[in-house]
Amino acid sequence: MAGFREDFYARIGRDYHENMENSFLYGYVKTKRENNLRLCLKEEYYCLADTAASRKKYVRFLVKALLSDKSLSASLEKINSLQKLLDSISFAAEGLDEASRLAMRSELETELEAVKHAEDRSCGDRLRMLDKYMDKCQASESVIGIDADIESLRHISSELLDSFEFDGEKKNPYVELMSSYLDFYYGIISGSGYVRRLLEFWSGSSKYIPDKKALSHFIEFGKRTFGKDVFDGCGRAAVRLEKLRQIGKTDRAGFDMAADMFFDTEFLDKLTENLQRDILTIDVNTLLYDAGFSNGGRPRKKDKSMDIMDAYFRYVGDNPFSGGTGYVEIPGGYTTWDEYYNACDNVRDRLNSDKRASAYQNVFMPMWIDNDTGGGIFLIGKRQFAENADVRLASNCEFGVVYFYGTDGGSAFEFSAFQEGTFDENVFPGMSEAVSWFRNYDYKADSMEEYRRYNGDAPAGCPEVFLKYFKGYDNVKAEVADISGEVTGNSALYGDVDESDIRDTLEAFDREQEEKERKKRLRMTFQSPKIK
């Protein structure tokens, strides 16, 4: 096992040095840092809107966060505003008539009553009951709505951010930097406030002092604002930045006024991006060194966690020991679809965070594409919905479906919100639900039927991968099933063969090909000659 471990780290180490920011390891470390609860909480909290859909989504996030973070879950009874939040949570059947309500699963009804009348239980017990209930509602596609008082949500969020330390953030420069940047990005602090935060950051983490170009910008700011001799006697870059920090503390008003005029948003964004990269690069190199990749193969630390290996198997394909099949590349280097869907929700919420940003009302972005139809889930702006689907949005943009419907009228695709009139946010509360809806609705079948109607019969010798787009696809499938027909003595290729049998045969063939391709990739990864 030790040999396998050494080989594993040697491979991901070589991949990192060859591909750097596009490597698995860089993406893995970045994802781990970005998943810190302080950063996630700020992202969700700053995008929280006083709408039923937004409050419902935030309640679910908050319950999961409180129970999953080790530091918070051990301190639930110390969160002063938690009791008030739990008392403010309400439940309601969304759009159900009496008959439908009575038809709901009795188990859910029983658990709902238990959650409603749990005032005498501890906050931890109530949270766990609520979490279990919400999970079962989601699994059974229940339409019981969960809501909470917006002020209670804001109060507990502020208390958590101001008074508690989250798991994994202590001595974590990435979290310290990005926490301040999120405050700046969402307008919680000004540009000058962010500059002062950066100077505080460098005061405690001098190894992340910026490159010469960015540093010269700060030096120029100091000389223009406080005199050419302001840095006299300050030799090293760290000492000069510390001098600026001290000035910012003693003359805050003058410092802020000058900084807001001198530092533009574009510079601060780019600076943060570079600092982000520097921190992650050091983290990756430290991880590899600890694993023995850069110090003669002797691990400095013993990491008993299998997280990195599990993430790697998700990245390259399924774990060969799990019995799974198939390989799907997730966009953007994310290691799970949930992470990618969260990123989709994130960009939607950011675009909607300022309703006055009318430029975002023309947004049209592909988020998830079905390989067969070319259609999928798009982020679609308010004006696009109004003009093309007769749907009215209160926000700047929402998720919708784009699909092929034919070339009549000069356009080949149209999009839909699965509704008319005023957009109901509860239809697509998030990216995950939108993709699930697309997969389970009949738009794919309709699109494939339209493709076949326009394309006619397949040409002779057509590659098999494209046969599904031609009119005779059902008959072609029957021909592929000819071998099994001969084995069973069935000679009727078109009329008497059960279509489900043909489909099963084709699907089995596809699975076999996918499995061969997956094994080939894994052999290239793990069975090639050992790296020296």
C-alpha positions as CSV (number, residue, x, y, z in Angstrom):
1,M,0.0,0.0,0.0
2,A,2.9,2.3,0.7
3,G,4.2,1.8,-2.8
4,F,0.8,2.7,-4.2
5,R,0.6,5.8,-2.1
6,E,4.1,7.0,-3.2
7,D,3.2,6.3,-6.8
8,F,-0.1,8.2,-6.4
9,Y,1.5,11.4,-5.1
10,A,4.3,11.1,-7.7
11,R,1.6,11.1,-10.4
12,I,-0.4,14.0,-9.1
13,G,2.8,15.9,-8.4
14,R,4.0,15.5,-11.9
15,D,0.6,16.4,-13.3
16,Y,0.8,19.6,-11.2
17,H,4.2,20.7,-12.4
18,E,3.2,20.0,-16.0
19,N,-0.2,21.7,-15.9
20,M,0.0,24.0,-12.8
21,E,-3.4,25.8,-12.4
22,N,-5.1,23.3,-14.7
23,S,-3.9,20.3,-12.7
24,F,-6.1,18.1,-10.5
25,L,-4.1,19.0,-7.3
26,Y,-4.4,22.8,-7.8
27,G,-8.2,22.4,-8.3
28,Y,-8.5,20.1,-5.4
29,V,-6.7,22.5,-3.0
30,K,-8.6,25.5,-4.3
31,T,-12.0,23.7,-3.9
32,K,-11.1,22.7,-0.3
33,R,-10.2,26.4,0.5
34,E,-13.3,27.8,-1.2
35,N,-15.5,25.4,0.7
36,N,-14.6,26.9,4.1
37,L,-17.9,27.8,5.8
38,R,-17.0,31.5,6.4
39,L,-16.6,32.0,2.7
40,C,-19.7,30.0,1.8
41,L,-21.8,31.8,4.5
42,K,-20.8,35.2,3.2
43,E,-21.6,34.2,-0.4
44,E,-25.1,33.0,0.6
45,Y,-25.8,35.7,3.2
46,Y,-24.9,38.6,0.9
47,C,-27.2,37.2,-1.8
48,L,-30.1,36.5,0.6
49,A,-33.2,38.3,-0.7
50,D,-36.5,38.8,1.2
51,T,-38.4,36.3,-1.1
52,A,-39.9,33.0,-0.2
53,A,-37.6,31.1,-2.5
54,S,-34.5,32.8,-1.3
55,R,-35.4,32.4,2.4
56,K,-36.2,28.7,1.9
57,K,-32.9,28.1,0.1
58,Y,-31.0,29.9,2.9
59,V,-32.7,28.0,5.7
60,R,-31.6,24.7,4.1
61,F,-28.1,26.0,3.7
62,L,-27.9,27.3,7.3
63,V,-29.2,24.1,8.8
64,K,-26.7,22.0,6.9
65,A,-23.9,24.4,7.8
66,L,-24.6,24.5,11.5
67,L,-24.6,20.7,11.7
68,S,-21.7,19.9,9.4
69,D,-19.1,22.4,10.7
70,K,-17.2,20.8,13.6
71,S,-16.7,24.0,15.5
72,L,-20.2,25.3,15.2
73,S,-21.9,21.9,15.9
74,A,-20.1,21.8,19.2
75,S,-21.2,25.3,20.1
76,L,-24.9,25.3,19.1
77,E,-26.2,26.1,22.6
78,K,-23.9,29.2,22.6
79,I,-25.5,30.8,19.5
80,N,-27.8,33.3,21.1
81,S,-30.0,33.9,18.1
82,L,-30.5,30.2,17.1
83,Q,-33.5,29.7,19.4
84,K,-35.3,32.7,17.9
85,L,-34.6,31.5,14.4
86,L,-35.9,28.0,15.1
87,D,-39.1,29.5,16.6
88,S,-39.6,31.6,13.5
89,I,-39.5,28.7,11.0
90,S,-42.9,28.0,9.5
91,F,-44.3,25.3,7.2
92,A,-46.9,25.5,4.5
93,A,-48.2,23.3,1.7
94,E,-47.4,25.1,-1.5
95,G,-50.4,25.1,-3.9
96,L,-51.9,21.8,-2.7
97,D,-55.6,21.1,-2.5
98,E,-57.1,19.2,0.4
99,A,-57.1,15.9,-1.5
100,S,-53.5,16.2,-2.4
101,R,-52.4,17.2,1.1
102,L,-54.1,14.1,2.5
103,A,-52.4,11.9,0.0
104,M,-48.9,12.9,1.2
105,R,-46.9,10.3,3.0
106,S,-48.0,9.7,6.6
107,E,-44.4,9.4,7.7
108,L,-43.7,13.0,6.5
109,E,-46.8,14.3,8.2
110,T,-45.8,12.7,11.4
111,E,-42.2,14.1,11.3
112,L,-43.6,17.5,10.4
113,E,-45.7,17.6,13.5
114,A,-42.7,16.5,15.6
115,V,-40.6,19.4,14.1
116,K,-43.4,21.9,14.7
117,H,-43.8,20.9,18.4
118,A,-40.2,20.5,19.4
119,E,-39.9,23.7,21.5
120,D,-38.9,21.8,24.6
121,R,-35.9,20.0,22.8
122,S,-32.4,21.3,22.6
123,C,-31.4,23.5,19.6
124,G,-29.2,20.7,18.4
125,D,-32.0,18.2,18.5
126,R,-34.4,20.6,16.7
127,L,-31.8,21.3,14.0
128,R,-31.2,17.5,13.4
129,M,-35.0,16.9,13.2
130,L,-35.4,19.8,10.8
131,D,-32.5,18.6,8.6
132,K,-33.9,15.0,8.5
133,Y,-37.3,16.3,7.6
134,M,-36.0,18.6,4.8
135,D,-34.0,15.7,3.3
136,K,-37.1,13.4,3.2
137,C,-39.1,16.2,1.7
138,Q,-36.6,16.6,-1.1
139,A,-36.3,12.9,-1.7
140,S,-40.1,12.5,-1.9
141,E,-40.5,15.7,-4.0
142,S,-42.8,17.0,-1.3
143,V,-44.1,20.5,-1.8
144,I,-44.2,21.5,1.8
145,G,-42.6,24.9,1.9
146,I,-40.2,26.0,4.7
147,D,-39.8,29.6,5.6
148,A,-38.3,31.8,8.3
149,D,-38.3,35.4,9.4
150,I,-35.8,37.4,7.3
151,E,-34.6,39.4,10.3
152,S,-33.9,36.2,12.3
153,L,-31.9,34.9,9.4
154,R,-29.9,38.1,9.2
155,H,-29.4,38.2,12.9
156,I,-28.0,34.7,13.2
157,S,-25.8,35.2,10.2
158,S,-24.2,38.4,11.6
159,E,-23.7,36.6,15.0
160,L,-22.0,33.6,13.4
161,L,-19.7,35.8,11.3
162,D,-18.8,38.2,14.1
163,S,-18.5,35.9,17.1
164,F,-17.6,32.4,16.0
165,E,-14.5,30.7,14.5
166,F,-15.3,28.1,11.8
167,D,-13.6,24.8,11.3
168,G,-10.4,25.1,9.2
169,E,-10.1,28.9,9.1
170,K,-7.5,29.4,11.9
171,K,-4.2,30.4,10.4
172,N,-5.7,30.1,6.9
173,P,-4.4,32.9,4.7
174,Y,-6.8,32.0,1.9
175,V,-9.9,32.4,4.0
176,E,-8.5,35.6,5.6
177,L,-7.9,37.2,2.2
178,M,-11.1,36.0,0.4
179,S,-13.3,36.9,3.4
180,S,-12.2,40.5,3.1
181,Y,-12.5,40.4,-0.6
182,L,-16.1,39.2,-0.5
183,D,-16.9,42.1,1.9
184,F,-15.4,44.5,-0.8
185,Y,-17.0,42.7,-3.7
186,Y,-20.5,42.9,-2.2
187,G,-20.1,46.5,-1.1
188,I,-19.9,45.8,2.7
189,I,-16.6,47.7,2.8
190,S,-15.3,50.4,0.5
191,G,-12.1,50.2,-1.7
192,S,-10.2,52.0,1.0
193,G,-11.5,49.6,3.6
194,Y,-10.2,46.7,1.5
195,V,-6.8,48.3,1.1
196,R,-6.5,48.6,4.9
197,R,-7.5,45.0,5.2
198,L,-4.8,44.0,2.7
199,L,-2.2,45.9,4.7
200,E,-3.3,44.1,7.8
201,F,-3.1,40.8,5.9
202,W,0.5,41.5,4.8
203,S,1.4,42.6,8.3
204,G,0.7,39.0,9.5
205,S,1.7,37.1,6.3
206,S,4.8,38.8,4.9
207,K,5.5,35.9,2.5
208,Y,2.4,36.9,0.5
209,I,3.6,40.4,-0.2
210,P,2.7,41.2,-3.8
211,D,5.0,41.3,-6.9
212,K,7.1,44.4,-7.7
213,K,4.5,45.9,-10.1
214,A,1.7,45.8,-7.5
215,L,4.0,46.8,-4.7
216,S,5.2,49.9,-6.7
217,H,1.5,50.9,-6.9
218,F,1.3,51.0,-3.1
219,I,4.6,52.9,-2.8
220,E,3.4,55.5,-5.4
221,F,0.2,55.9,-3.4
222,G,2.2,56.5,-0.2
223,K,4.5,59.1,-1.8
224,R,1.8,61.0,-3.6
225,T,-0.5,61.2,-0.6
226,F,1.9,61.6,2.4
227,G,5.0,63.0,0.8
228,K,8.1,61.7,-1.1
229,D,10.0,61.2,2.1
230,V,7.2,59.0,3.8
231,F,9.3,55.9,3.4
232,D,12.7,57.3,4.4
233,G,14.4,54.7,6.5
234,C,12.1,51.9,5.3
235,G,14.2,49.5,3.4
236,R,12.4,46.3,2.8
237,A,9.0,46.1,1.2
238,A,7.4,44.7,4.3
239,V,8.5,47.7,6.3
240,R,7.1,50.1,3.8
241,L,3.7,48.4,3.7
242,E,3.8,48.4,7.5
243,K,4.4,52.2,7.5
244,L,1.3,52.6,5.3
245,R,-0.7,50.4,7.7
246,Q,0.3,52.6,10.6
247,I,-0.7,55.7,8.7
248,G,-4.1,54.2,7.9
249,K,-4.7,53.7,11.6
250,T,-3.6,57.1,12.8
251,D,-5.1,59.2,9.9
252,R,-8.0,57.0,8.8
253,A,-10.2,59.7,7.3
254,G,-7.3,61.1,5.1
255,F,-6.1,57.7,4.2
256,D,-9.6,56.4,3.1
257,M,-10.3,59.5,1.0
258,A,-7.0,59.2,-0.8
259,A,-7.2,55.4,-1.2
260,D,-10.7,55.5,-2.7
261,M,-9.4,57.9,-5.3
262,F,-6.2,56.1,-6.1
263,F,-7.0,52.4,-6.1
264,D,-9.6,51.4,-8.7
265,T,-11.6,48.2,-8.6
266,E,-9.9,46.6,-11.6
267,F,-6.5,46.8,-9.8
268,L,-7.8,45.4,-6.6
269,D,-9.5,42.5,-8.4
270,K,-6.4,41.6,-10.3
271,L,-4.2,41.9,-7.2
272,T,-6.6,39.6,-5.3
273,E,-6.5,37.1,-8.1
274,N,-2.6,37.1,-8.0
275,L,-2.6,36.7,-4.2
276,Q,-5.1,33.9,-4.4
277,R,-2.7,32.1,-6.9
278,D,0.3,32.7,-4.6
279,I,-1.4,31.2,-1.6
280,L,-2.7,28.2,-3.4
281,T,0.7,27.5,-5.0
282,I,2.3,27.5,-1.6
283,D,-0.4,25.2,-0.2
284,V,0.0,22.8,-3.1
285,N,3.8,22.7,-2.7
286,T,3.5,22.2,1.0
287,L,1.0,19.3,0.5
288,L,3.4,17.6,-2.0
289,Y,6.4,18.2,0.3
290,D,4.5,16.7,3.3
291,A,3.6,13.7,1.1
292,G,7.2,13.1,0.2
293,F,7.1,14.2,-3.4
294,S,9.8,16.8,-3.1
295,N,12.0,15.5,-0.3
296,G,13.4,12.2,-1.4
297,G,10.1,10.3,-1.1
298,R,9.9,10.4,2.7
299,P,6.6,11.7,3.9
300,R,6.9,14.5,6.5
301,K,3.3,13.9,7.7
302,K,1.0,10.9,7.7
303,D,-2.3,11.9,6.1
304,K,-4.8,9.1,7.0
305,S,-7.6,10.9,5.1
306,M,-8.8,9.4,1.8
307,D,-10.4,12.6,0.7
308,I,-7.8,13.5,-1.9
309,M,-7.9,10.0,-3.4
310,D,-11.7,10.0,-3.5
311,A,-11.6,13.4,-5.2
312,Y,-9.1,12.1,-7.7
313,F,-11.2,9.1,-8.7
314,R,-14.1,11.4,-9.2
315,Y,-11.9,13.6,-11.4
316,V,-10.5,10.8,-13.7
317,G,-13.5,8.5,-13.5
318,D,-15.0,6.1,-11.0
319,N,-13.1,4.4,-8.3
320,P,-12.1,1.0,-9.8
321,F,-12.9,-0.6,-6.5
322,S,-16.4,0.8,-6.2
323,G,-18.1,-1.1,-9.1
324,G,-19.3,2.1,-10.7
325,T,-19.3,2.8,-14.4
326,G,-19.1,5.7,-16.7
327,Y,-17.0,8.9,-17.0
328,V,-18.4,12.4,-17.1
329,E,-16.3,15.5,-17.3
330,I,-17.5,18.2,-15.0
331,P,-17.1,21.7,-16.3
332,G,-14.7,24.1,-14.7
333,G,-12.5,21.5,-13.0
334,Y,-15.0,20.9,-10.2
335,T,-14.7,17.5,-8.6
336,T,-18.5,16.9,-8.1
337,W,-21.6,18.0,-9.9
338,D,-23.0,19.4,-6.6
339,E,-20.0,21.8,-6.5
340,Y,-20.6,22.8,-10.1
341,Y,-24.4,23.3,-9.5
342,N,-23.5,25.5,-6.5
343,A,-21.3,27.6,-8.8
344,C,-24.2,28.0,-11.2
345,D,-26.5,29.1,-8.3
346,N,-23.7,31.4,-7.2
347,V,-23.4,33.3,-10.5
348,R,-27.2,33.5,-10.7
349,D,-27.4,35.0,-7.2
350,R,-24.6,37.4,-7.9
351,L,-26.3,38.7,-11.1
352,N,-29.5,39.1,-9.1
353,S,-27.9,40.8,-6.1
354,D,-28.5,44.2,-7.6
355,K,-31.8,44.6,-9.3
356,R,-30.7,48.0,-10.7
357,A,-28.0,46.3,-12.8
358,S,-30.2,46.3,-15.9
359,A,-27.3,45.1,-18.1
360,Y,-27.8,41.6,-16.6
361,Q,-31.4,41.5,-17.8
362,N,-30.2,40.5,-21.3
363,V,-28.1,37.6,-19.9
364,F,-28.1,34.4,-22.0
365,M,-25.6,31.7,-20.7
366,P,-25.4,28.0,-21.2
367,M,-25.0,26.2,-17.8
368,W,-25.7,22.6,-18.6
369,I,-25.9,21.0,-22.1
370,D,-27.4,17.7,-23.1
371,N,-25.0,16.1,-25.6
372,D,-27.8,14.5,-27.6
373,T,-30.1,17.4,-28.2
374,G,-27.8,20.4,-27.9
375,G,-30.4,21.9,-25.6
376,G,-30.2,22.2,-21.8
377,I,-30.3,24.6,-18.9
378,F,-29.4,28.3,-19.6
379,L,-29.3,31.4,-17.4
380,I,-31.7,33.7,-19.1
381,G,-32.3,37.4,-18.6
382,K,-35.5,39.2,-17.7
383,R,-35.9,40.9,-21.1
384,Q,-35.2,37.6,-22.9
385,F,-37.9,35.8,-21.0
386,A,-40.4,38.6,-21.6
387,E,-39.8,38.9,-25.3
388,N,-39.5,35.2,-26.2
389,A,-41.5,33.2,-23.6
390,D,-44.0,35.8,-22.3
391,V,-42.7,35.2,-18.7
392,R,-42.3,38.0,-16.3
393,L,-39.3,38.0,-13.9
394,A,-38.9,40.0,-10.7
395,S,-35.2,39.4,-10.7
396,N,-32.5,40.1,-13.4
397,C,-32.3,36.5,-14.6
398,E,-33.3,32.9,-13.8
399,F,-32.7,29.4,-15.0
400,G,-34.7,28.2,-18.1
401,V,-34.7,25.4,-20.7
402,V,-33.5,25.8,-24.3
403,Y,-34.4,23.0,-26.7
404,F,-34.7,22.3,-30.4
405,Y,-38.2,22.4,-31.8
406,G,-37.8,22.7,-35.6
407,T,-36.6,25.3,-38.2
408,D,-40.0,26.7,-39.0
409,G,-40.2,30.5,-38.8
410,G,-36.5,31.0,-39.2
411,S,-35.2,29.9,-35.8
412,A,-34.3,26.4,-34.6
413,F,-34.4,26.7,-30.8
414,E,-36.8,28.1,-28.3
415,F,-36.7,28.3,-24.5
416,S,-39.2,27.8,-21.7
417,A,-39.6,28.3,-18.0
418,F,-42.2,25.5,-17.9
419,Q,-44.7,28.2,-16.9
420,E,-46.5,31.3,-18.2
421,G,-47.1,34.8,-16.7
422,T,-45.2,35.7,-13.5
423,F,-42.1,33.5,-12.9
424,D,-42.5,31.2,-9.9
425,E,-39.1,31.0,-8.2
426,N,-40.1,27.7,-6.5
427,V,-40.1,25.9,-9.9
428,F,-36.4,26.2,-10.3
429,P,-35.0,27.1,-6.9
430,G,-31.6,26.0,-8.0
431,M,-29.5,24.5,-10.8
432,S,-29.8,20.9,-9.4
433,E,-33.6,21.1,-9.7
434,A,-33.5,22.6,-13.2
435,V,-31.3,19.8,-14.5
436,S,-33.5,17.2,-12.8
437,W,-36.6,18.7,-14.5
438,F,-34.9,18.7,-17.9
439,R,-34.0,15.0,-17.5
440,N,-37.4,13.9,-16.4
441,Y,-39.5,16.0,-18.8
442,D,-40.3,15.1,-22.4
443,Y,-38.4,17.9,-24.1
444,K,-35.5,15.6,-25.0
445,A,-37.9,13.1,-26.7
446,D,-39.6,16.0,-28.5
447,S,-36.3,17.4,-29.7
448,M,-35.0,14.0,-31.0
449,E,-38.3,13.5,-32.8
450,E,-37.9,16.9,-34.5
451,Y,-34.3,16.1,-35.5
452,R,-35.4,12.9,-37.2
453,R,-38.3,14.6,-38.9
454,Y,-36.0,17.2,-40.5
455,N,-33.1,14.9,-41.3
456,G,-35.0,12.1,-43.0
457,D,-33.4,8.7,-43.6
458,A,-29.8,8.0,-42.6
459,P,-27.3,7.7,-45.5
460,A,-25.6,4.4,-46.2
461,G,-22.6,3.8,-44.0
462,C,-23.5,6.5,-41.6
463,P,-21.4,6.3,-38.4
464,E,-23.5,4.7,-35.6
465,V,-23.1,7.6,-33.3
466,F,-25.2,9.8,-35.6
467,L,-28.0,7.3,-36.4
468,K,-30.1,8.6,-33.6
469,Y,-30.7,11.9,-35.5
470,F,-32.3,10.2,-38.5
471,K,-35.8,9.1,-39.3
472,G,-35.2,5.3,-39.4
473,Y,-33.5,5.2,-36.1
474,D,-36.0,2.6,-34.6
475,N,-35.5,0.3,-37.6
476,V,-31.7,0.7,-37.4
477,K,-31.9,-0.3,-33.7
478,A,-33.7,-3.4,-34.8
479,E,-31.0,-4.3,-37.2
480,V,-28.4,-4.0,-34.5
481,A,-30.5,-6.5,-32.5
482,D,-30.3,-9.0,-35.4
483,I,-27.6,-11.0,-33.7
484,S,-29.7,-11.6,-30.6
485,G,-32.7,-12.3,-32.8
486,E,-30.8,-15.1,-34.6
487,V,-29.8,-16.6,-31.2
488,T,-33.4,-16.6,-30.0
489,G,-34.8,-17.8,-33.4
490,N,-36.6,-14.5,-33.9
491,S,-36.5,-13.5,-37.6
492,A,-38.9,-10.6,-37.5
493,L,-36.6,-7.5,-37.4
494,Y,-39.1,-4.7,-37.7
495,G,-42.6,-5.7,-36.6
496,D,-42.4,-8.4,-34.0
497,V,-39.3,-7.4,-31.9
498,D,-40.2,-5.8,-28.6
499,E,-38.8,-2.3,-28.7
500,S,-37.8,-2.5,-25.1
501,D,-35.6,-5.5,-25.9
502,I,-33.8,-3.6,-28.6
503,R,-33.3,-0.7,-26.3
504,D,-31.9,-2.9,-23.6
505,T,-29.5,-4.5,-26.1
506,L,-28.3,-1.1,-27.3
507,E,-27.9,0.2,-23.8
508,A,-25.9,-2.9,-22.8
509,F,-23.6,-2.4,-25.8
510,D,-23.2,1.3,-24.9
511,R,-22.3,0.4,-21.3
512,E,-19.8,-2.1,-22.5
513,Q,-18.1,0.5,-24.7
514,E,-18.1,3.1,-21.9
515,E,-16.6,0.5,-19.5
516,K,-13.8,-0.4,-21.9
517,E,-13.0,3.3,-22.4
518,R,-13.0,3.9,-18.6
519,K,-10.6,1.0,-17.9
520,K,-8.3,2.2,-20.6
521,R,-8.1,5.6,-18.9
522,L,-7.5,4.0,-15.5
523,R,-4.8,1.8,-16.9
524,M,-3.0,4.8,-18.3
525,T,-3.2,6.4,-14.9
526,F,-2.3,3.6,-12.5
527,Q,-0.8,0.7,-14.6
528,S,1.9,2.6,-16.6
529,P,5.5,2.1,-15.5
530,K,6.2,3.5,-12.0
531,I,7.5,7.1,-12.0
532,K,11.1,7.5,-10.8
